[in-house]
Amino acid sequence: MGYGKILSVEPGSLAEELELVPGDKIIEVNGMKLRDIIDLSFAFADEEIDMLIEHENGDQEMLEFDKDYDEELGVEFESAVFDGIRKCANNCYFCFVDQVAPGMRDSLNIKDDDYRLSFLYGNFVTMTNMVDNDFKRIKQYHLSPLFVSVQCTNPELRSQILRCKTAGNLMSQLDKLEEAEVEYHTQIVLCRDLNDGPELDRSIRDILARKPHALSMAIVPVGLTKFRKDRYPLKGFDKESALRVIEQVEKFQKQERETTGRTFVYLGDEFYFLAGKEVPPAEVYDGFPQLDNGIGLARNFMEEFSAARQELDAPSVGYGKRLRLAVMTGTAVAPMFRKLADELAVDNLEVTIVPVPNNHFGTTVNVSGLLTAHDMKSAMDALNEEFDGILIPESALRAGDNIFLDDVSLDEFKGWFPGRMETVGDGKDYFMALTDFLNYQGVNGEAAAYMWQSNAAYTKRGGHNNE
């Protein structure tokens, strides 16, 4: 068991009334030891509370108070899990954590595989480190939906890919979730000539058969960096192989839409970029159930841009004198940013799209969310031009800290360039930045944590491995 260490206290909250301060530790509530904020939430549902606190000086205090049934404590904890993050038991062929550059911050090297983070933040889990008590707790608290990394449903092949003997138990573990009336989203990290082709057909059919508990399936291409040292040979997808995957999956998508009205099986945007095809229209994504996993990001961004244009576009938009803007972005989505900018008729606006090669991880990593400050500086230096303003992707910054993957702060990065620099998080931001840059103020550190981060072998919202 652990404790919940308070990071911050919300002004005017119950916690402030109880005189709790950052650094205080919540040990137990109503005699219940706490493993995570899930335990805390259930224990705190009572109206009469006995809460054991340990202060930073080591003194312990029992706080006794009454509260409304739905009244929250009003604190932020250092971690959502108090007894330590459940570590991954696998050694996957494609593990992105093993492909991170040496010398980067420790949080990028954490291999978490924790069903609690799956429920709380949508992190994908393989379930290979789970035991019966975990499934009992999932049933007891009805932790639904969860997010499951399937990779494939062939037991032998899944054990091989994950290098874990228990990986072959996937289908029986899904049975346990369904017996507990738990719903789940699924993901396949597709590896060329490994779990694609007939194996992909099998996996899709097996998961489709598990509806309605199975809510969706995302298929994302394996991400490979120049730091990968695993001996198993993996190949990235190219135009021809990406086209094959699209054609293969489209058969299932068409069948599902005809029979159920939903697509259910979705492809990561990179497949369409690689194949040189337009991403599907918004209706194909059924409300974007796996947006945080890089599924439909480009289409959603375009929809946000279009909605902002309809809502905010004035009859005459323009600048009194020439305004030169540079827009830095990952190479995969640079054409989309160019296309959207070209759609606008803004007087005296000159937009230069700057596709930034990812020299840090390797140029096969082509998304904005994995760009470093130094790579962006190199791309700008190569232009050797002056701009009135620079737009950068908010997703390249760690949410809440405004720090790039190479530990350069946003303030430091801004100091490398003359003129103004602002962040862009979504399609509305991009529209506002282009049409009203003089008044645009970025997204103020409120990171669009999922923007263009789906090129990293697997993706996670709120997790440690894909900040």
C-alpha positions as CSV (number, residue, x, y, z in Angstrom):
1,M,0.0,0.0,0.0
2,G,1.1,3.6,-0.5
3,Y,-0.2,7.1,0.1
4,G,-1.5,10.0,-1.9
5,K,1.0,12.9,-1.8
6,I,-0.7,16.2,-2.4
7,L,0.8,18.3,-5.2
8,S,-1.6,21.2,-5.1
9,V,-4.7,22.3,-3.3
10,E,-7.6,24.0,-5.1
11,P,-8.6,27.4,-3.7
12,G,-11.9,27.4,-1.9
13,S,-12.0,23.6,-1.8
14,L,-12.8,21.2,1.1
15,A,-9.0,20.5,1.3
16,E,-8.2,24.1,1.8
17,E,-10.9,24.3,4.5
18,L,-9.2,21.3,6.2
19,E,-5.9,23.2,6.0
20,L,-4.2,20.5,3.8
21,V,-1.1,21.7,2.0
22,P,1.2,20.4,-0.7
23,G,3.4,17.7,0.7
24,D,0.8,16.3,3.0
25,K,0.1,12.6,2.5
26,I,-3.3,10.9,2.7
27,I,-2.6,7.5,4.3
28,E,-6.2,6.0,4.6
29,V,-9.8,7.0,4.5
30,N,-12.4,5.4,6.9
31,G,-9.8,2.7,7.8
32,M,-9.2,1.9,4.1
33,K,-5.6,1.8,2.9
34,L,-5.2,3.5,-0.5
35,R,-3.6,2.1,-3.6
36,D,-4.7,4.8,-6.0
37,I,-7.2,7.6,-6.6
38,I,-9.7,4.9,-7.5
39,D,-9.7,3.6,-3.9
40,L,-9.8,7.2,-2.7
41,S,-12.8,8.1,-4.9
42,F,-14.8,5.1,-3.6
43,A,-13.9,5.7,0.0
44,F,-14.6,9.4,-0.3
45,A,-18.1,8.7,-1.5
46,D,-19.2,8.4,2.2
47,E,-20.6,11.5,3.9
48,E,-18.8,10.9,7.2
49,I,-15.1,10.8,6.7
50,D,-12.2,9.8,9.0
51,M,-9.0,10.6,7.1
52,L,-5.5,9.8,8.3
53,I,-3.0,12.5,7.2
54,E,0.8,12.5,7.5
55,H,2.4,15.9,7.4
56,E,5.9,16.6,5.9
57,N,7.4,16.6,9.4
58,G,6.3,13.0,9.9
59,D,3.4,13.9,12.3
60,Q,0.2,12.0,11.7
61,E,-3.3,13.5,12.2
62,M,-6.8,12.0,12.0
63,L,-9.2,14.4,10.4
64,E,-12.9,13.8,11.1
65,F,-15.5,15.7,9.1
66,D,-18.8,15.5,7.3
67,K,-19.3,16.3,3.6
68,D,-21.9,16.2,0.9
69,Y,-22.1,12.9,-1.0
70,D,-20.8,14.4,-4.2
71,E,-18.4,16.9,-2.7
72,E,-14.8,16.4,-3.8
73,L,-11.6,16.9,-1.8
74,G,-10.1,19.4,-4.2
75,V,-6.5,18.3,-4.5
76,E,-4.1,17.2,-7.2
77,F,-1.8,14.3,-6.4
78,E,1.8,13.7,-7.5
79,S,0.6,10.4,-9.0
80,A,-2.7,8.8,-9.7
81,V,-1.3,5.5,-8.3
82,F,-0.1,5.6,-4.7
83,D,1.6,2.2,-4.6
84,G,3.7,2.6,-7.7
85,I,3.1,2.3,-11.4
86,R,2.6,-1.3,-12.6
87,K,5.6,-2.1,-14.8
88,C,5.4,-3.8,-18.2
89,A,6.2,-7.6,-18.2
90,N,7.0,-7.7,-21.9
91,N,9.9,-7.2,-24.2
92,C,8.1,-6.4,-27.4
93,Y,9.7,-6.4,-30.7
94,F,8.5,-2.8,-31.4
95,C,8.8,-1.3,-27.9
96,F,9.2,2.5,-28.4
97,V,10.6,3.0,-24.9
98,D,13.6,0.9,-25.9
99,Q,14.1,3.2,-29.0
100,V,14.3,6.4,-27.0
101,A,17.6,8.3,-27.4
102,P,20.1,7.8,-24.6
103,G,20.5,10.5,-22.0
104,M,16.9,11.7,-22.1
105,R,14.8,12.4,-19.0
106,D,13.9,9.3,-16.9
107,S,10.2,9.6,-17.4
108,L,10.6,8.7,-21.0
109,N,12.1,5.3,-20.0
110,I,9.2,4.2,-17.8
111,K,7.5,1.1,-19.2
112,D,4.1,1.2,-17.6
113,D,1.4,-1.4,-18.2
114,D,-1.1,-0.5,-15.5
115,Y,-4.8,-1.2,-15.9
116,R,-5.6,1.6,-13.6
117,L,-4.0,4.1,-15.9
118,S,-5.9,2.5,-18.7
119,F,-9.2,3.3,-16.9
120,L,-8.1,6.7,-15.7
121,Y,-6.3,8.1,-18.8
122,G,-6.8,5.7,-21.7
123,N,-3.4,4.2,-21.6
124,F,-3.3,0.9,-23.6
125,V,-2.4,-2.2,-21.6
126,T,-1.5,-5.7,-22.7
127,M,-2.8,-7.3,-19.5
128,T,0.1,-9.8,-19.4
129,N,1.0,-8.7,-15.8
130,M,-2.5,-9.0,-14.5
131,V,-3.7,-11.7,-12.0
132,D,-7.1,-12.8,-10.8
133,N,-7.3,-10.2,-8.0
134,D,-6.9,-7.5,-10.7
135,F,-9.9,-8.7,-12.6
136,K,-11.9,-9.0,-9.4
137,R,-11.1,-5.4,-8.6
138,I,-12.0,-4.3,-12.1
139,K,-15.4,-6.1,-11.6
140,Q,-15.9,-4.7,-8.1
141,Y,-15.3,-1.1,-9.1
142,H,-16.6,-1.6,-12.7
143,L,-13.6,0.0,-14.3
144,S,-15.0,0.6,-17.7
145,P,-14.0,1.2,-20.4
146,L,-10.4,-0.1,-20.6
147,F,-8.0,0.2,-23.5
148,V,-6.3,-3.1,-24.6
149,S,-3.3,-3.6,-26.7
150,V,-4.2,-6.6,-28.8
151,Q,-1.4,-6.7,-31.4
152,C,-2.9,-10.0,-32.7
153,T,-5.3,-12.7,-31.5
154,N,-3.1,-15.6,-32.5
155,P,-1.9,-16.9,-29.1
156,E,1.5,-18.2,-30.3
157,L,2.2,-15.1,-32.4
158,R,1.2,-12.7,-29.6
159,S,3.5,-14.5,-27.2
160,Q,6.3,-14.2,-29.8
161,I,5.8,-10.5,-30.5
162,L,5.5,-9.5,-26.8
163,R,8.2,-12.1,-25.8
164,C,5.9,-13.0,-22.9
165,K,4.5,-16.5,-22.2
166,T,1.3,-15.2,-20.7
167,A,0.6,-13.0,-23.7
168,G,-1.2,-16.0,-25.3
169,N,-4.0,-15.7,-22.6
170,L,-5.5,-12.6,-24.3
171,M,-8.8,-14.1,-25.3
172,S,-9.5,-15.7,-21.9
173,Q,-8.7,-12.3,-20.3
174,L,-11.1,-10.6,-22.6
175,D,-13.7,-13.2,-21.5
176,K,-13.1,-12.1,-17.9
177,L,-13.7,-8.4,-18.8
178,E,-16.9,-9.3,-20.5
179,E,-18.1,-11.4,-17.6
180,A,-17.6,-8.3,-15.5
181,E,-19.6,-6.3,-18.0
182,V,-16.6,-4.2,-18.8
183,E,-16.3,-2.5,-22.2
184,Y,-13.0,-2.0,-24.0
185,H,-11.3,-0.3,-26.9
186,T,-8.5,-2.2,-28.7
187,Q,-5.4,-1.4,-30.6
188,I,-3.1,-3.2,-33.0
189,V,0.5,-2.0,-33.6
190,L,0.9,-3.3,-37.1
191,C,4.3,-4.7,-38.0
192,R,5.0,-5.3,-41.7
193,D,5.2,-9.0,-42.6
194,L,4.5,-10.1,-39.0
195,N,1.0,-9.4,-37.7
196,D,-0.5,-8.0,-41.0
197,G,-2.0,-9.9,-43.9
198,P,-4.0,-13.0,-42.9
199,E,-3.1,-12.5,-39.2
200,L,-4.7,-9.0,-39.3
201,D,-7.8,-10.5,-40.9
202,R,-8.0,-13.0,-38.0
203,S,-7.5,-10.4,-35.4
204,I,-10.1,-8.1,-36.8
205,R,-12.7,-10.9,-37.1
206,D,-11.9,-12.1,-33.5
207,I,-12.5,-8.7,-32.0
208,L,-15.5,-7.9,-34.1
209,A,-17.1,-11.1,-32.7
210,R,-16.7,-9.6,-29.2
211,K,-19.1,-6.7,-29.8
212,P,-20.8,-5.0,-28.0
213,H,-18.2,-5.2,-25.2
214,A,-15.5,-4.5,-27.8
215,L,-16.1,-0.8,-28.7
216,S,-13.5,-0.1,-31.4
217,M,-10.2,-1.2,-32.9
218,A,-7.4,1.1,-33.9
219,I,-4.6,-0.1,-36.2
220,V,-1.4,2.0,-36.1
221,P,1.8,1.4,-38.0
222,V,4.9,0.4,-36.1
223,G,7.2,3.3,-35.2
224,L,11.0,2.8,-35.6
225,T,13.7,5.2,-34.5
226,K,17.4,5.2,-35.3
227,F,18.1,4.1,-31.7
228,R,16.3,0.7,-32.1
229,K,18.8,-2.1,-31.2
230,D,16.4,-5.1,-31.0
231,R,17.8,-8.0,-33.1
232,Y,14.4,-8.9,-34.5
233,P,14.2,-7.3,-38.0
234,L,11.3,-4.9,-38.4
235,K,10.4,-2.9,-41.5
236,G,8.4,0.3,-41.6
237,F,5.5,0.7,-44.0
238,D,6.0,2.3,-47.4
239,K,3.5,3.6,-50.0
240,E,2.7,0.1,-51.5
241,S,2.4,-1.7,-48.2
242,A,0.3,1.1,-46.7
243,L,-2.1,0.9,-49.7
244,R,-2.5,-2.9,-49.1
245,V,-3.4,-2.3,-45.5
246,I,-5.9,0.4,-46.4
247,E,-7.6,-1.8,-49.0
248,Q,-7.6,-4.8,-46.6
249,V,-9.2,-2.8,-43.7
250,E,-11.7,-0.9,-46.0
251,K,-13.4,-4.3,-46.7
252,F,-14.2,-4.7,-43.0
253,Q,-15.1,-1.0,-42.6
254,K,-17.6,-1.2,-45.5
255,Q,-19.1,-4.4,-44.1
256,E,-19.5,-2.8,-40.6
257,R,-21.0,0.4,-41.9
258,E,-23.5,-1.5,-44.0
259,T,-24.6,-3.8,-41.2
260,T,-24.3,-1.6,-38.1
261,G,-23.8,2.0,-39.3
262,R,-20.5,2.3,-37.6
263,T,-17.0,1.8,-38.9
264,F,-15.5,0.1,-35.7
265,V,-12.1,-0.5,-37.3
266,Y,-10.0,2.6,-37.8
267,L,-6.6,3.2,-39.3
268,G,-3.9,5.6,-38.0
269,D,-3.5,8.7,-40.2
270,E,0.0,7.7,-41.2
271,F,-1.3,4.9,-43.4
272,Y,-3.1,7.5,-45.5
273,F,-0.1,9.9,-45.5
274,L,2.2,7.1,-46.7
275,A,-0.2,5.9,-49.3
276,G,-0.8,9.5,-50.6
277,K,-4.5,9.2,-50.0
278,E,-7.0,11.6,-48.4
279,V,-7.9,10.8,-44.9
280,P,-11.6,9.6,-44.6
281,P,-14.4,12.0,-44.0
282,A,-15.5,12.8,-40.4
283,E,-18.5,10.4,-40.5
284,V,-16.2,7.4,-40.9
285,Y,-14.7,8.1,-37.5
286,D,-18.0,7.8,-35.6
287,G,-17.3,10.7,-33.2
288,F,-13.5,9.9,-33.0
289,P,-13.5,7.3,-30.2
290,Q,-9.7,6.9,-30.5
291,L,-8.6,10.4,-31.2
292,D,-6.1,10.3,-28.4
293,N,-4.5,7.3,-30.1
294,G,-3.9,9.2,-33.4
295,I,-7.0,8.0,-35.1
296,G,-8.6,10.7,-37.2
297,L,-6.4,13.5,-35.9
298,A,-5.9,15.1,-39.3
299,R,-9.6,14.9,-40.2
300,N,-10.6,16.3,-36.7
301,F,-8.1,19.1,-37.1
302,M,-9.6,20.0,-40.5
303,E,-13.1,19.9,-39.1
304,E,-12.1,22.3,-36.3
305,F,-10.5,24.6,-38.8
306,S,-13.6,24.5,-41.0
307,A,-15.9,25.1,-38.0
308,A,-13.8,28.1,-36.9
309,R,-13.9,29.5,-40.4
310,Q,-17.7,29.3,-40.6
311,E,-18.1,30.7,-37.1
312,L,-15.4,33.4,-37.1
313,D,-14.5,34.4,-40.6
314,A,-15.3,38.0,-41.2
315,P,-16.3,39.5,-44.6
316,S,-12.9,41.1,-44.9
317,V,-10.0,39.5,-43.2
318,G,-6.5,40.8,-43.7
319,Y,-3.5,42.8,-42.4
320,G,-2.7,46.4,-43.1
321,K,0.9,45.5,-44.1
322,R,2.7,42.3,-45.0
323,L,2.9,39.7,-42.2
324,R,5.2,36.7,-42.7
325,L,4.5,33.7,-40.6
326,A,6.5,30.4,-40.3
327,V,4.6,27.3,-39.3
328,M,6.7,24.5,-38.0
329,T,5.3,21.0,-38.1
330,G,6.2,17.3,-38.5
331,T,6.8,16.2,-42.1
332,A,3.7,13.9,-42.2
333,V,1.2,16.7,-41.7
334,A,3.0,19.6,-43.4
335,P,0.9,19.2,-46.6
336,M,-2.3,19.5,-44.6
337,F,-1.1,22.7,-43.0
338,R,-0.2,24.0,-46.4
339,K,-3.6,23.2,-47.8
340,L,-5.5,24.8,-45.0
341,A,-3.4,28.0,-45.2
342,D,-4.0,28.2,-49.0
343,E,-7.7,28.0,-48.5
344,L,-7.7,31.3,-46.7
345,A,-7.8,34.6,-48.6
346,V,-6.0,36.8,-46.1
347,D,-4.7,40.1,-47.4
348,N,-0.9,40.7,-46.9
349,L,-0.4,37.3,-45.1
350,E,2.5,35.2,-46.3
351,V,2.7,31.7,-44.8
352,T,5.8,29.5,-45.0
353,I,5.2,25.9,-43.9
354,V,8.4,24.4,-42.3
355,P,8.4,20.6,-42.4
356,V,10.9,19.7,-39.6
357,P,13.0,16.5,-40.3
358,N,13.3,14.5,-37.0
359,N,17.0,14.1,-36.8
360,H,16.9,13.3,-33.1
361,F,14.8,10.1,-33.4
362,G,15.4,9.5,-37.1
363,T,13.5,10.9,-40.1
364,T,11.1,7.9,-40.2
365,V,9.5,9.5,-37.1
366,N,7.5,12.2,-38.8
367,V,5.0,13.6,-36.4
368,S,4.9,17.0,-34.6
369,G,4.5,15.5,-31.1
370,L,8.0,14.0,-31.2
371,L,9.9,17.0,-32.5
372,T,12.7,18.5,-30.4
373,A,13.7,22.1,-29.9
374,H,17.1,21.6,-31.6
375,D,15.6,20.0,-34.7
376,M,13.1,22.8,-35.0
377,K,16.0,25.3,-34.7
378,S,18.0,23.5,-37.3
379,A,15.0,23.7,-39.7
380,M,14.6,27.4,-39.2
381,D,18.3,28.1,-39.5
382,A,18.4,26.3,-42.8
383,L,15.8,28.7,-44.2
384,N,17.9,31.7,-43.2
385,E,14.9,34.0,-43.3
386,E,13.3,36.5,-41.0
387,F,9.6,36.2,-40.0
388,D,7.2,38.4,-38.1
389,G,5.9,35.3,-36.2
390,I,6.5,31.6,-35.7
391,L,3.9,29.0,-34.9
392,I,4.9,25.8,-33.2
393,P,3.0,22.6,-32.3
394,E,1.8,22.5,-28.7
395,S,2.0,18.8,-28.8
396,A,5.8,19.0,-28.9
397,L,5.7,20.3,-25.3
398,R,5.2,18.2,-22.2
399,A,1.8,19.1,-20.9
400,G,1.8,21.6,-18.1
401,D,5.6,22.1,-18.1
402,N,6.2,23.7,-21.5
403,I,9.4,21.7,-22.0
404,F,10.4,19.9,-25.2
405,L,11.6,16.3,-25.4
406,D,15.3,17.5,-25.4
407,D,14.7,19.4,-22.1
408,V,14.7,22.8,-23.6
409,S,12.0,25.1,-22.1
410,L,9.6,27.1,-24.2
411,D,11.0,30.4,-22.9
412,E,14.5,29.3,-23.7
413,F,13.4,28.2,-27.2
414,K,11.6,31.6,-27.8
415,G,14.9,33.3,-27.0
416,W,16.6,31.6,-29.9
417,F,14.5,33.6,-32.4
418,P,13.6,37.2,-33.1
419,G,9.9,38.2,-33.2
420,R,6.9,36.5,-31.6
421,M,6.4,32.8,-31.2
422,E,3.1,31.2,-30.4
423,T,1.8,27.6,-29.9
424,V,-1.0,25.9,-31.9
425,G,-3.0,23.1,-30.4
426,D,-6.0,22.4,-32.6
427,G,-7.7,23.5,-35.9
428,K,-9.4,26.5,-34.3
429,D,-6.1,27.7,-33.0
430,Y,-4.5,27.5,-36.4
431,F,-7.3,29.4,-38.0
432,M,-7.1,32.1,-35.3
433,A,-3.4,32.4,-35.6
434,L,-3.5,32.9,-39.3
435,T,-6.3,35.3,-39.5
436,D,-5.7,37.3,-36.3
437,F,-2.1,36.8,-35.4
438,L,-1.7,40.3,-33.9
439,N,-4.2,39.4,-31.2
440,Y,-3.6,35.6,-31.0
441,Q,-2.1,34.4,-27.7
442,G,-1.5,30.7,-28.2
443,V,-3.0,28.1,-26.0
444,N,-1.4,29.2,-22.8
445,G,0.1,25.9,-21.8
446,E,-3.1,24.0,-22.1
447,A,-1.6,21.2,-24.2
448,A,-3.5,19.4,-26.9
449,A,-1.7,16.3,-25.6
450,Y,-2.7,14.1,-28.5
451,M,-1.9,16.2,-31.5
452,W,0.2,14.3,-34.1
453,Q,1.7,11.8,-31.7
454,S,0.5,8.6,-33.3
455,N,3.8,7.6,-34.9
456,A,5.4,6.1,-31.8
457,A,4.8,2.4,-32.1
458,Y,2.0,2.8,-29.6
459,T,0.4,5.9,-28.2
460,K,-1.0,6.9,-24.8
461,R,-2.8,9.8,-23.4
462,G,-1.8,10.9,-20.0
463,G,1.0,8.3,-19.8
464,H,4.7,8.5,-19.3
465,N,6.1,7.0,-22.5
466,N,4.6,9.5,-25.0
467,E,4.6,12.8,-23.2
